[in-house]
């Protein structure tokens, strides 16, 4: 009897202790619950929050939209796992967040797996590391530097035209793998200085390795909200190691080269005084062209001067290559898809391209781009409707007051749904879910909020390579549309999306390709 009473007392003590700890935990998070009173939102289930509504990666994007719709607001507060999260698609709130010097840290569960996978890099690095490296690497993405890549972009365009010509048949074909090979080749040559030859086995394996890494990372991020991300990371370990070896070998080759002239930090003055012979890929004639101020040379010079650590050298190289080729490939695929679904738009774009390039074989320079306004509109509208990165996030590391006086408590996460922002009917009109390049006529943009359109993020920590990606997409798209017509049986309303870090389609759309007769 006495033993039973002691046992019952022990149980009550343990239950009391659990209750006290639970109350303490709730009290320590009181700022979040007070903040929740100012926003509509959903608490969800204990420890899981609204994760029960996000059943798979294939419905993250759509479920975020449903959360906003269910709450009737474009900024809500909810819980994902045990993390308090503000989910927003409001341009004014987004501007406050993206322009704040106190909100430069990326959302931890969402970006830490990226940081681990790529061993650092601008996308996911802590604010202090990002600020230092971004300032040093900015010169590599200056507009004048990007124009020196035009021969490489045009060479890739001509190679893509040749490859697509070989894919012509009466059957629908998938294009994503070929586009990934093309954009990876461009990226590796323009950023790392290595030419990827056609049929190169390394190129084939590298594409597969990058795709595996990128496809596995979203699940790792998703599971990080319930502390299981590191366990899942093992599934892509082999692919990550292959990518590391490829990047490290390129870097070590560069580092082992004997410096035959005084080290150049690749300022604009240096690149303007440097010349090299670049083969004209469509004419076969050599001509003088300024040496590209490529990323790897800039990074290695910084490393040799002691301004960049070995960790940062590896991380930035991994990140630049993966991010540049992935966003370019996705943007190009989506642009071709929108043109295939909308043949009237495709023919209008074709007419504009023919007016600038009467011949099918052409070299597209920066000046030509200024005479293709409808190409700009088509690409911008594609990135509005199908943003390459649909969701971005920030972490509140200290209590932060926004311009409207709202105090965000430390530990809060902010997720920005670019996908939903770009489809708001009160901003983009009743047909915001449809494809209409006229949305980007100058007169239609005048009254829109500055942060209503952010396909590459915006503000202090925007994408360093957004101009690079746009240039690559436009040159490749112009070449393909000038030489081929594209059609598809897919309907816009039937498209379903998954968040594989970048925007992907749950069922990849197929295309029918035909030669242009003139």
C-alpha positions in Angstrom: 0.0 0.0 0.0 2.8 2.3 0.9 4.6 1.5 -2.3 1.5 2.3 -4.3 1.1 5.7 -2.7 4.8 6.5 -3.3 4.4 5.5 -7.0 1.3 7.7 -7.4 3.1 10.6 -5.7 6.0 10.2 -8.2 3.6 10.2 -11.1 1.9 13.3 -9.9 5.3 15.0 -9.3 6.4 14.1 -12.9 3.1 15.4 -14.3 3.4 18.5 -12.3 6.9 19.1 -13.5 5.9 18.5 -17.2 3.0 21.0 -16.7 5.3 23.6 -15.2 7.8 23.2 -18.0 5.0 23.4 -20.5 3.7 26.6 -18.9 7.3 28.0 -18.8 7.7 27.2 -22.5 4.5 29.0 -23.4 5.4 32.0 -21.2 8.8 32.2 -22.9 7.0 32.5 -26.2 4.4 35.0 -25.1 5.6 37.6 -27.5 4.5 35.4 -30.4 1.0 34.9 -29.0 0.7 38.6 -28.4 1.8 39.3 -31.9 -0.7 36.7 -33.2 -3.5 38.8 -31.8 -2.6 41.5 -34.4 -2.8 39.1 -37.3 -5.3 36.6 -38.6 -3.8 33.1 -38.6 -3.9 29.5 -37.6 -2.3 27.9 -34.6 -2.5 24.4 -36.0 -1.7 21.3 -34.0 0.7 21.1 -31.1 4.3 20.6 -32.2 3.2 20.3 -35.8 1.5 23.6 -36.5 0.0 23.6 -40.0 2.3 20.8 -41.2 -0.7 18.5 -41.4 -2.1 20.6 -44.2 1.2 20.5 -46.1 1.1 16.8 -47.0 4.0 16.8 -49.5 6.3 19.1 -51.4 3.8 19.1 -54.3 1.3 21.2 -52.4 3.4 23.6 -50.4 2.9 26.4 -52.9 -0.9 25.8 -53.2 -1.3 25.3 -49.5 0.3 28.6 -48.7 -2.1 30.3 -51.0 -5.0 28.5 -49.3 -3.8 29.6 -45.9 -3.8 33.3 -47.0 -7.2 32.8 -48.6 -8.7 31.0 -45.5 -7.5 33.9 -43.3 -8.8 36.6 -45.7 -5.5 38.6 -45.4 -2.2 38.8 -47.2 -0.1 38.8 -44.0 -0.9 36.1 -41.4 0.8 34.4 -38.5 0.9 30.7 -38.1 3.1 27.8 -36.8 5.1 25.4 -39.0 6.3 22.7 -36.6 7.3 24.7 -33.5 8.4 27.7 -35.5 6.2 30.9 -35.4 6.0 32.1 -38.9 4.6 35.2 -40.6 3.5 34.3 -44.1 3.0 37.3 -46.4 2.2 38.3 -49.9 1.7 42.0 -49.1 4.1 44.3 -51.0 4.2 47.0 -48.3 5.1 44.5 -45.6 7.6 42.8 -47.9 9.3 46.1 -48.6 9.7 46.8 -44.9 11.3 43.3 -44.4 13.6 43.2 -47.5 14.8 46.8 -46.9 15.6 46.4 -43.2 19.2 46.2 -42.1 18.1 44.2 -39.1 16.4 41.5 -41.2 19.3 40.2 -43.3 19.4 36.7 -41.8 17.8 33.9 -43.8 15.1 31.7 -42.2 17.1 29.0 -40.4 15.1 25.8 -41.2 14.6 26.9 -44.8 18.2 27.9 -45.6 20.5 26.0 -43.2 20.2 22.8 -45.3 21.3 24.9 -48.3 24.2 26.3 -46.4 25.3 22.8 -45.4 24.8 21.3 -48.9 26.8 24.0 -50.7 29.3 24.6 -47.8 28.3 28.2 -47.6 27.5 30.7 -50.3 25.6 34.0 -50.7 22.2 32.5 -50.8 22.2 31.0 -47.3 25.2 32.4 -45.4 24.9 34.4 -42.1 24.5 38.1 -42.6 28.0 39.0 -41.6 29.6 36.5 -44.0 27.1 37.5 -46.8 27.8 41.2 -46.4 31.6 40.8 -46.6 31.5 38.3 -49.6 28.8 40.1 -51.5 30.7 43.4 -51.5 33.8 41.6 -52.8 32.0 39.6 -55.5 29.8 42.4 -56.8 32.3 43.4 -59.5 32.0 40.0 -61.1 28.3 40.7 -62.0 28.7 44.3 -63.1 26.8 45.1 -66.4 30.1 45.8 -68.2 31.4 42.5 -67.2 28.3 40.7 -68.2 28.5 42.0 -71.8 31.9 40.3 -72.1 30.0 37.0 -71.7 28.0 37.7 -74.9 30.2 35.4 -77.1 29.6 32.5 -74.6 25.9 33.2 -74.5 25.7 33.3 -78.3 27.8 30.2 -78.7 25.3 28.4 -76.3 22.4 29.8 -78.3 23.8 28.3 -81.6 24.5 25.0 -79.9 20.9 24.9 -78.5 19.5 25.6 -82.0 21.5 22.7 -83.4 20.4 20.4 -80.6 16.8 21.4 -80.9 16.9 20.8 -84.6 17.9 17.2 -83.9 14.9 16.8 -81.5 12.2 17.7 -84.1 9.7 15.0 -84.6 5.9 14.5 -84.7 6.0 13.4 -81.1 6.1 15.7 -78.0 9.4 15.9 -76.3 10.7 16.9 -72.9 13.1 19.8 -72.8 14.1 20.3 -69.2 17.2 18.0 -69.2 18.5 19.6 -72.4 18.0 23.1 -71.1 19.8 22.2 -67.9 22.8 20.9 -69.8 22.8 24.1 -71.9 22.6 26.5 -69.0 25.1 24.5 -66.9 27.6 24.6 -69.7 27.1 28.4 -69.9 27.4 28.8 -66.1 30.5 26.7 -65.7 32.3 28.5 -68.6 31.3 32.1 -67.5 31.8 31.6 -63.8 34.5 28.9 -63.5 36.3 29.2 -66.8 35.8 25.6 -67.9 34.5 24.8 -71.4 32.1 21.9 -71.3 32.3 20.0 -74.6 29.3 18.4 -76.2 28.9 14.8 -75.1 31.3 15.3 -72.2 30.6 12.6 -69.7 31.5 14.9 -66.8 28.9 17.3 -68.1 26.2 14.6 -68.1 27.0 13.3 -64.6 27.3 16.8 -63.2 23.8 17.7 -64.4 22.5 14.6 -62.7 24.3 15.3 -59.5 23.1 18.9 -59.3 19.6 17.9 -60.1 19.6 15.2 -57.3 21.0 17.8 -54.8 18.4 20.4 -55.7 15.5 17.9 -55.7 16.4 16.4 -52.3 17.1 19.8 -50.5 13.4 20.9 -50.3 12.5 17.8 -48.3 15.5 18.3 -46.1 14.2 21.9 -45.5 10.7 20.7 -44.9 11.8 18.1 -42.3 14.0 20.7 -40.6 10.9 22.2 -39.1 10.5 19.0 -37.1 14.3 18.5 -36.5 14.6 15.7 -39.0 16.5 17.5 -41.8 20.0 16.2 -41.0 18.7 12.6 -41.1 17.2 13.0 -44.6 20.4 14.8 -45.8 22.1 11.4 -46.1 20.0 10.5 -49.2 21.8 13.0 -51.4 25.3 12.6 -49.9 26.8 10.9 -53.0 25.5 13.6 -55.4 26.8 16.4 -53.1 30.3 14.8 -52.9 30.4 14.6 -56.7 29.6 18.3 -57.0 32.2 19.2 -54.3 34.9 17.2 -56.2 34.1 18.9 -59.5 34.2 22.4 -58.0 37.3 21.7 -55.9 39.2 20.3 -58.9 38.5 23.4 -60.9 39.6 25.6 -58.0 42.8 23.6 -57.4 43.6 23.7 -61.0 43.3 27.5 -60.9 45.2 27.8 -57.7 48.1 25.7 -59.0 48.6 27.7 -62.1 51.7 29.9 -62.0 50.9 33.6 -62.0 52.8 34.9 -65.0 52.0 38.5 -64.5 51.3 40.8 -61.6 48.1 39.7 -59.8 45.1 41.6 -61.1 42.2 42.1 -58.7 39.9 42.3 -61.8 38.6 45.8 -61.2 36.8 47.3 -64.2 40.1 49.0 -65.2 41.8 45.6 -65.4 39.1 44.0 -67.5 39.0 46.9 -69.9 42.7 46.7 -70.5 42.8 42.9 -71.0 42.1 41.3 -74.4 41.9 37.7 -75.6 40.9 36.0 -78.8 37.5 34.5 -78.7 36.2 32.3 -81.6 33.0 33.5 -83.2 30.9 30.4 -82.9 28.6 31.2 -85.8 31.1 32.6 -88.2 34.3 30.8 -87.3 36.4 34.0 -87.4 38.5 35.1 -84.4 38.1 38.6 -83.1 39.5 40.6 -80.2 37.2 40.6 -77.2 37.9 41.8 -73.7 38.7 39.1 -71.2 35.7 38.2 -69.1 36.1 39.2 -65.5 34.9 35.7 -64.4 33.8 34.9 -60.9 36.4 32.3 -60.2 39.4 34.6 -61.0 37.9 37.3 -58.7 37.3 34.8 -55.9 40.8 33.2 -56.2 42.5 36.6 -56.2 40.6 37.5 -53.0 41.6 34.1 -51.5 45.3 34.7 -52.4 45.2 38.1 -50.9 43.7 36.7 -47.6 40.4 38.5 -48.1 38.4 35.4 -48.6 38.6 32.1 -46.6 38.9 28.7 -48.1 35.5 27.9 -46.8 34.0 30.9 -48.5 35.9 30.1 -51.8 34.3 26.6 -51.9 30.9 27.7 -50.8 30.6 30.7 -53.1 31.7 28.6 -56.1 29.2 25.9 -55.3 26.4 28.3 -54.9 27.1 30.5 -57.9 27.1 27.5 -60.3 24.0 25.8 -58.9 21.9 28.9 -58.6 22.8 30.4 -61.9 22.2 27.3 -64.0 19.0 26.3 -62.2 17.2 29.6 -62.4 18.2 30.1 -66.0 17.0 26.7 -67.1 13.7 27.1 -65.2 13.1 30.6 -66.6 13.8 29.4 -70.1 11.6 26.3 -69.8 8.7 28.4 -68.4 9.1 31.0 -71.1 8.9 28.4 -73.9 5.9 26.8 -72.2 4.0 30.1 -72.0 4.8 30.8 -75.7 3.7 27.2 -76.6 0.4 27.7 -74.7 -0.2 31.1 -76.2 0.6 30.9 -80.0 -0.6 34.5 -80.7 2.0 35.8 -78.2 4.6 33.5 -79.7 4.0 34.9 -83.3 4.1 38.5 -82.1 7.4 37.8 -80.4 8.7 36.0 -83.5 7.8 39.0 -85.7 9.7 41.3 -83.4 12.8 39.1 -83.4 12.7 38.8 -87.2 12.5 42.6 -87.5 15.8 42.8 -85.6 17.4 39.6 -87.0 16.3 38.9 -90.5 18.7 35.9 -90.8 18.3 32.8 -88.7 22.0 32.8 -87.8 22.8 35.9 -85.8 24.9 37.3 -83.0 22.9 39.1 -80.3 24.7 41.9 -78.5 23.6 44.3 -75.7 22.4 46.9 -78.2 20.1 44.4 -79.9 18.3 43.8 -76.5 17.3 47.4 -76.4 15.3 46.9 -79.6 13.3 43.9 -78.4 10.8 45.4 -75.9 8.2 42.6 -76.4 10.9 40.0 -75.5 11.3 41.9 -72.2 7.6 41.9 -71.7 7.3 38.1 -72.4 10.2 37.2 -70.0 8.9 39.5 -67.3 5.4 38.2 -67.5 6.7 34.6 -67.4 8.7 35.4 -64.2 5.6 37.1 -62.7 3.3 34.1 -63.3 6.0 31.5 -62.8 8.7 33.0 -60.5 11.9 30.9 -60.4 12.1 31.1 -56.6 8.4 31.0 -55.3 9.2 31.4 -51.6 12.0 33.2 -49.7 12.4 33.7 -46.0 14.0 35.8 -43.3 14.8 35.2 -39.6 14.3 37.8 -36.8 17.4 37.5 -34.7 16.6 40.5 -32.4 13.5 42.4 -31.6 12.9 44.6 -34.7 10.6 47.5 -35.3 9.3 48.0 -38.8 8.5 51.4 -40.3 4.8 51.1 -39.3 5.8 50.6 -35.6 5.1 46.9 -35.6 7.6 45.1 -33.3 8.7 41.6 -34.6 10.1 39.5 -31.7 13.3 37.6 -31.8 12.9 34.0 -33.1 10.1 34.8 -35.5 10.4 33.6 -39.1 9.0 35.5 -42.1 8.1 33.6 -45.3 7.4 35.7 -48.4 5.2 33.9 -51.0 6.4 35.5 -54.2 4.1 33.1 -56.1 1.0 34.5 -54.4 2.2 38.1 -54.5 2.6 37.9 -58.3 -1.0 36.6 -58.6 -2.9 39.1 -56.5 -6.0 40.2 -58.4 -6.1 43.5 -56.6 -2.6 44.3 -58.0 -2.5 42.5 -61.4 -6.2 42.6 -62.3 -9.0 40.1 -62.4 -7.0 37.9 -64.8 -3.9 37.8 -62.7 -3.7 34.0 -63.1 -3.5 34.3 -66.8 -0.5 35.0 -69.0 -0.5 38.6 -70.5 2.7 40.3 -71.4 0.8 43.6 -71.7 1.0 43.7 -67.9 4.5 45.1 -68.5 3.6 47.9 -70.8 5.0 51.0 -69.1 1.6 52.5 -68.5 0.4 49.4 -66.7 3.3 49.5 -64.2 3.1 53.2 -63.1 0.7 52.7 -60.2 1.9 49.4 -58.9 3.9 49.1 -55.7 7.7 48.9 -56.1 7.6 45.5 -54.4 4.7 44.0 -56.3 7.1 42.3 -58.7 10.2 40.6 -57.2 11.1 37.5 -59.2 14.7 37.7 -58.0 13.9 39.1 -54.5 14.7 42.8 -53.9 16.1 45.2 -51.4 19.4 44.8 -49.6 19.9 41.0 -50.0 18.6 40.5 -53.6 20.0 38.0 -56.1 23.5 38.9 -57.2 23.0 37.2 -60.6 19.6 38.5 -61.7 21.0 40.5 -64.7 23.1 37.5 -65.7 20.1 35.2 -65.7 17.9 37.6 -67.7 20.6 38.1 -70.3 21.1 34.3 -70.7 17.3 33.7 -70.9 16.7 36.4 -73.5 19.6 35.4 -75.8 18.6 31.7 -75.8 14.9 32.4 -76.1 15.4 34.8 -79.1 17.5 32.2 -80.9 15.1 29.4 -80.3 11.9 31.4 -81.3 13.7 32.7 -84.4 14.4 29.2 -85.6 11.5 27.1 -84.2 7.9 27.2 -83.4 6.7 25.5 -80.2 3.3 23.9 -79.3 2.0 21.8 -76.4 -1.1 20.0 -75.4 -0.8 21.3 -71.9 -3.3 24.0 -70.7 -2.4 26.8 -68.4 -5.1 26.0 -65.9 -3.9 22.3 -65.6 -0.3 23.2 -64.5 0.6 22.0 -61.0 3.7 23.1 -59.2 6.1 21.8 -56.7 8.7 23.7 -54.7 12.0 22.1 -55.5 13.9 25.1 -54.2 13.0 26.6 -57.5 9.6 26.4 -59.1 9.1 23.0 -60.8 6.2 21.2 -62.5 4.7 18.1 -60.9 4.2 16.7 -64.4 6.8 18.2 -66.8 5.1 19.6 -69.9 6.1 18.2 -73.3 6.5 20.2 -76.5 6.2 19.7 -80.2 9.0 21.5 -82.1 8.9 22.6 -85.8 11.3 24.4 -88.0 10.5 28.0 -89.0 10.3 28.1 -92.8 11.9 31.6 -93.0 
